[in-house]
Amino acid sequence: MERRILLAHGSGGKLTHSLIKDLFLKELKNPILEPLGDSATFEIDRGRMAFTTDSYVVDPIFFPGGDIGRLAVCGTVNDLAMSGARPLYLSASFVIEEGFLESDLRSILHSMIQAADEAGAKIVCGDTKVVGRGSVDKIFITTSGVGLIPEGVDITPLKIEVGDQVIVSGCIGDHGMAVLGMRAGFEFSSEIISDVAPLNHLVAKMLAEAKDGVHALRDPTRGGLATTLNEFAQASSLGIKIYEDKIPVQDEVRGACELLGLDPLYVANEGKLVAVTSKNSTQVLLTCMRKNTHGQKAEIIGEVTSGPRGIVSITTRIGGTRIVDMLTGEQLPRIC
């Protein structure tokens, strides 16, 4: 029986990675694509550039703290920033369902411009397609971006070493639970707001403070913190150990996850980053991050170990240890 694409292939977890490696990478393989970073990086005559693209299909398109337009711009900006690049120019392509409200489209465009201004980038080209009712769910947006990588910046999981520290820039799970709450009509005791934000200025401050101390960066979107850490462990062929009591989670998010049987480690974020840093630079970088609006609640949550290779483990609040595997299946569809 011929295999088919499942909804879970878009989760960011094991099935997504299998689809990318077994199909896309196998068919499209080339040296620039092979590292599978958030952005492709390549040499030009006067330095190094980063290039990235992503599509956004969030449901609902408006949610507490943002909308699909802000999400699209911030997501692309952040993918560039995770390679250390300064975002310069973005493209935006729209697939719009017949009957979509012009007022909603105008609001989305305003959000995109505001987010681009925050990041210091410009939307310079795009495309629009309109399809019949039912052919697409309201609106889908694809954004691409290019950025310039400063001289001497080289951020890659291949630089991760035993003894490196793992920092998360703030509370995890905010975006995923904000979207789910709006989608399902849940009324939490306190409103959960998406963390969607451009992180390039935070990264620039970190690199200015300790450029050589930043070994790897990633924004933990689909699949959450757990999937990002597994990507680091597998790429470096080292182990990562984290501590449950060190991971920042808002009480409202933790409570909502417990109510719904979800693990915050696997819930999507859109305004957080995970940094793997040299041990000697960690405290300097942590102090630097906490001075930035988007890093005020940054915490050291773990360290890199010699093994088990490619495995992420967590020490629980009661002192036990368990394996944190990559997400299997689809926990929350249409989150980003």
Summary of the structure (lengths in Angstrom):
residues: 336
radius of gyration: 19.2
end to end distance: 31.1
largest distance: 57.2
contacts: 1165
relative contact order: 0.18
helix: 36%
strand: 25%
